[in-house]
Amino acid sequence: MTTDLRVPSGLAYLPYQADAIRFSLNRNDVLIADEMGLGKTVEAIGTVNQKPGEDSILIICPKSLKANWLNEWKKWDVKGLSVSYNTKPKIFPETQVVILNYDVVKKFRSEIDNRHWDVLIVDECHYIKSPKSSRTKALLGHGKTYGVCADRRVFMSGTPIMNRPSELWTICQSLDRDGLGKNWRKFHEYFCNAYQNRWGWDTSGASNLVELAQQLRSTFMIRRLKQDVMAHLPSKTRQIIALPPNGNGNLIDTEWIAYRNEKEVKEELKLAVQKARTDDSYQSRVDELKIKFRVAFTETAKARKAVAVAKVPHVIEHVRNALEQGPVVLFAHHLDVVQQLVEAFDDVPHGVIIGKTSLPRRQEIVTEFQAGKLQLIVAGLQAASEGITLTKSCHVIFAEMDWNPAKLSQAEDRCHRHGQTKPVLVQHLVMDESLDATMAATLTQKQVNNDLVLNAAKAA
């Protein structure tokens, strides 16, 4: 039951999300390690919702997730707390909820330390897996330098162990200081099969993993996979992930100006066409407006492409996180975007399906992906939205939007089709305040409506 939990009007926690909130409330420090797509952000915000006195919140996350955290907080917060993230390197937000990316924590340590924090939320906490990294030292402290202080800590990661158990040490030390994180040597000797050699300690091994899992779950970690909660998940979940503009405001402004101009010319053209049907003198005006519309359409397309290229670094960061949890199918539209994405993942076994990819090569890529030999497909929306099966993945990411909801649904269904045994997560990565961000909600709702009609027709 979720009726005992505070939740915004018109929204509801899924049963397993409510369980995570209760788990977190029963512990001072917690690691929410649910698989990607299950709603860790909602669970963290829901935890803060339950305690009226907690109104000073610091959120640390990757740069690409700041805007999404802002939007999700506004959606799920029941307290009406003010919230913002740092938009300029030297300006620290003066709000109750402060969202910072890892890279600026060191710069803002004096501002952070001068304030009392009720809750510290650390998203994608595997970013601080290395005790020697500058971001780990800035956040958790090092030597005589103390870490960021807070009454409670909520850490989040769908992949808390990316390669070996030793990567859990910084998390254990932060969340379970009197338990698993109390003694470095005991932890590493027992769970990492650590030993000393001529160069120092080798902590790359693994041992007693069942006991480690049991201790984590009995103390501070809650983790569920999609297969564990499938009864509460739809077969397909769509998410819109807002990426921060990060200095690209001019590109977004240009995009909106071009789009509004295109709409105005289009409406004017429609009226002229109607008048020309009864008055031949309007035909010259129709011809003139057709030329003007083509120019306006081209300007909008150029502006949209510029925004798409600008968000590529954020897309890369998001996809790398997603790949830690399984194979991914990544869709884009512009060839420049596809090329940059392909180059960025040169170190990942991948396949590329675009218009010039031959039919035999497409089939080879599909076969290799389905056999588990490839971890990533980078595909063009026009080239790979039909006729292929990619059910090895249950995660579809759109780096760019198509304004045709049917085209988006066709692309999703490369993974969401016969042979898929898991719920499919579909994510649209859009730059906050951009044209795509505004259109994404409308398009995904149209997809939902189309799905309802098609499913009803199928049932009949």
FENCORQUI-V345857 format. One record per residue. SS is DSSP state (a for helix, b for strand, c for the rest). PHI is phi in radians with two decimals (none if undefined). BURIAL is b if it has 16 or more other ideal C-beta (glycine too) atoms within 10 Angstrom, else e. Layout:
# FENCORQUI-V345857
ss->(SS/SS)
phi->(PHI/PHI)
burial->(BURIAL/BURIAL)
This chain:
# FENCORQUI-V345857
ss->(c/c/c/c/c/c/c/c/c/c/c/c/c/c/a/a/a/a/a/a/a/a/a/a/a/c/c/c/b/b/b/b/c/c/c/c/c/c/c/a/a/a/a/a/a/a/a/a/a/c/c/c/c/c/c/c/b/b/b/b/b/c/a/a/a/a/a/a/a/a/a/a/a/a/a/a/c/c/c/c/c/c/b/b/b/c/c/c/c/c/c/c/c/c/c/c/b/b/b/b/b/a/a/a/c/c/c/c/a/a/a/a/a/c/c/c/c/c/b/b/b/b/c/c/a/a/a/a/c/c/c/c/c/a/a/a/a/a/a/a/b/b/c/c/b/b/c/c/c/c/c/b/b/b/b/b/c/c/c/c/c/c/c/c/a/a/a/a/a/a/a/a/a/a/a/c/c/c/c/c/c/c/c/a/a/a/a/a/a/a/a/c/c/c/b/b/b/c/c/b/b/b/c/c/c/c/c/c/a/a/a/a/a/a/a/a/a/a/a/c/b/b/c/c/c/a/a/a/c/a/a/a/c/c/c/b/b/b/b/b/b/b/b/c/c/c/c/c/a/a/a/a/a/a/a/a/a/a/a/a/a/a/a/a/a/a/a/a/a/a/a/a/a/a/a/a/c/c/c/a/a/a/a/a/a/a/a/a/a/a/a/a/a/a/a/a/a/a/a/a/a/a/a/a/a/a/a/a/a/a/c/a/a/a/a/a/a/a/a/a/a/a/a/c/c/c/c/b/b/b/b/b/c/c/a/a/a/a/a/a/a/a/a/a/c/c/c/c/c/b/b/b/b/c/c/c/c/c/a/a/a/a/a/a/a/a/a/a/a/a/c/c/c/c/c/b/b/b/b/b/c/c/c/c/c/c/c/c/c/c/c/c/c/c/b/b/b/b/c/c/c/c/c/c/a/a/a/a/a/a/a/a/c/c/c/c/c/c/c/c/c/c/c/b/b/b/b/b/b/b/b/c/c/c/a/a/a/a/a/a/a/a/a/a/a/a/a/a/a/a/a/a/a/a/a/a/a/a/a/c)
phi->(none/-1.96/-1.17/-1.50/-1.86/-1.35/-2.52/-1.04/-1.03/1.53/-2.08/-2.66/-1.39/-1.19/-0.92/-1.25/-1.19/-1.08/-1.09/-1.14/-1.10/-1.13/-1.02/-1.17/-1.19/-1.50/-2.36/-1.28/-2.23/-2.58/-2.00/-1.61/-2.02/-1.08/-1.09/-0.95/1.72/-1.59/1.73/-1.09/-1.08/-1.08/-1.13/-1.18/-1.13/-1.08/-1.13/-1.16/-1.01/-1.40/-1.92/-0.99/-1.36/-1.54/-2.39/-2.12/-2.15/-1.99/-2.00/-1.95/-2.66/-1.06/-0.96/-1.22/-1.85/-1.08/-1.14/-1.16/-1.08/-1.04/-1.16/-1.18/-1.12/-1.07/-1.32/-1.82/-1.18/-1.82/-1.68/1.26/-1.28/-1.26/-2.58/-2.84/-2.16/-1.26/-1.75/-2.21/-0.98/-1.81/-1.95/-1.59/-1.06/-1.81/-2.12/-1.19/-1.90/-2.00/-1.96/-2.21/-1.53/-0.88/-1.21/-1.86/-1.03/-1.06/-1.14/-1.81/-1.05/-1.14/-1.15/-1.13/-1.25/-1.47/-2.25/-1.49/-1.92/-1.30/-2.39/-1.89/-1.88/-2.08/-1.56/0.90/-1.17/-1.16/-1.11/-1.95/-1.25/-1.67/-1.07/-1.59/-1.25/-1.13/-1.22/-1.17/-1.08/-1.14/-1.56/-1.81/1.56/-2.82/1.10/-1.53/-1.59/-1.37/-1.43/-1.12/-1.64/-2.74/-1.16/-2.37/-2.23/-2.14/-1.70/-2.43/-2.97/-1.42/-2.36/-1.13/-2.00/-1.61/-2.36/-2.65/-1.01/-1.05/-1.24/-1.49/-1.03/-1.09/-1.21/-1.07/-1.12/-1.45/-1.79/-2.44/-1.10/-1.75/-2.15/-1.05/-1.67/-1.41/-2.32/-1.02/-1.16/-1.08/-1.05/-1.30/-1.20/-1.45/-1.82/-2.06/0.90/-1.25/-2.64/-1.63/-2.17/-1.15/-1.80/2.17/-1.48/-1.75/-1.99/-1.49/-1.52/-2.60/-2.77/0.92/-1.21/-1.10/-1.17/-1.08/-1.07/-1.11/-1.18/-1.07/-1.21/-1.47/-1.98/-2.30/-1.97/-2.12/-2.48/-2.27/-1.66/-0.98/-1.15/-1.33/-2.17/-1.01/-1.10/-1.81/-1.83/-1.19/-1.19/-2.48/-2.05/-1.88/-2.23/-1.88/-1.79/-1.47/-1.77/-1.20/-1.08/0.83/1.44/-1.77/-1.02/-1.12/-1.11/-1.17/-1.06/-1.08/-1.06/-1.15/-1.07/-1.11/-1.15/-1.14/-1.11/-1.06/-1.11/-1.09/-1.13/-1.10/-1.14/-1.11/-1.14/-1.02/-1.12/-1.14/-1.09/-1.08/-1.21/-1.16/-1.15/-2.02/-2.46/-1.09/-1.19/-1.47/-1.10/-1.13/-1.17/-1.07/-1.07/-1.12/-1.25/-1.08/-1.14/-1.10/-1.18/-1.08/-1.12/-1.12/-1.08/-1.12/-1.13/-1.12/-1.08/-1.10/-1.16/-1.13/-1.12/-1.08/-1.17/-1.08/-1.16/-1.13/-1.59/-0.95/-1.01/-1.19/-1.08/-1.04/-1.07/-1.13/-1.15/-1.06/-1.10/-1.12/-1.13/-1.16/-1.89/2.58/-1.13/-2.30/-1.91/-1.98/-1.84/-2.50/-1.97/-1.37/-1.11/-1.08/-1.18/-1.00/-1.09/-1.13/-1.17/-1.08/-1.11/-1.18/-1.90/-1.09/-1.53/-1.97/-1.02/-2.52/-2.28/-2.16/-2.14/-2.27/-0.98/-1.49/-1.22/-1.16/-1.04/-1.06/-1.18/-1.02/-1.15/-1.06/-1.11/-1.06/-1.08/-1.14/-1.13/-1.14/-1.51/1.49/-1.45/-2.06/-1.81/-2.49/-1.99/-1.81/-2.28/-1.38/-1.06/-1.38/-1.44/-2.23/-1.57/-2.44/1.35/-2.24/-2.03/-2.28/-1.26/-1.11/-1.86/-2.05/-2.34/-1.93/-2.15/-1.81/-1.37/-2.45/-1.64/-1.96/-1.42/-1.80/-1.06/-1.14/-1.15/-1.10/-1.10/-1.07/-1.15/-0.98/-1.34/-1.14/-1.78/-1.66/-2.72/-0.94/1.86/-1.38/-1.89/-2.17/-1.08/-1.73/-1.78/-2.02/-2.15/-1.85/-1.67/-2.20/-1.33/-0.98/1.30/-1.41/-1.06/-1.09/-1.09/-1.25/-1.35/-1.04/-1.09/-1.14/-1.16/-1.17/-1.18/-1.09/-1.09/-1.05/-1.10/-1.08/-1.07/-1.09/-1.13/-1.15/-1.16/-1.13/-1.15/-1.13/-1.15/-1.26)
burial->(e/b/e/e/b/e/b/e/e/e/e/e/b/b/e/b/b/b/b/b/b/b/b/b/e/e/b/e/b/b/b/b/b/b/b/b/b/b/b/b/b/b/b/b/b/b/b/b/b/b/e/e/e/b/e/b/b/b/b/b/b/b/b/b/b/b/b/b/b/b/b/b/b/e/e/b/b/b/e/e/b/e/b/b/b/b/e/e/e/e/e/b/b/e/e/b/b/b/b/b/b/b/e/b/b/e/e/b/b/e/e/b/e/e/e/e/b/b/b/b/b/b/b/b/b/b/b/b/b/e/e/e/e/e/b/b/b/b/b/b/e/e/e/e/e/e/b/b/e/b/e/b/b/b/b/b/b/b/b/b/b/e/e/e/b/b/b/b/b/b/b/b/b/b/b/b/e/e/e/b/b/e/e/e/e/e/b/b/b/b/b/b/b/b/e/e/e/e/e/e/e/e/b/e/e/e/e/e/e/e/e/b/e/e/b/b/e/e/b/b/b/b/b/b/e/b/e/e/b/e/e/e/b/e/e/b/e/b/b/b/b/b/b/b/b/b/e/b/e/e/b/b/e/b/b/b/e/b/b/e/b/b/e/e/b/e/e/e/b/e/e/b/e/e/e/b/e/e/e/e/e/b/e/e/b/e/e/e/b/e/e/b/b/e/e/b/b/e/b/b/e/e/b/b/b/b/b/b/e/b/b/b/e/b/b/b/b/b/b/b/b/b/b/e/b/b/b/b/b/b/b/b/b/b/e/e/b/b/e/b/b/b/e/b/b/e/e/e/e/b/b/b/b/b/e/e/b/e/e/e/e/b/e/e/b/b/e/b/b/b/e/e/e/b/b/b/b/b/b/b/b/e/b/b/b/e/e/b/e/b/b/b/b/b/b/b/b/b/b/b/b/b/e/e/b/e/b/b/b/b/b/b/b/b/b/b/e/e/e/b/e/b/b/b/b/b/b/b/b/b/b/b/b/b/b/b/b/e/b/b/e/e/b/b/e/e/b/e/e/e/b/e/e/e/e/e/e/e/e/e)
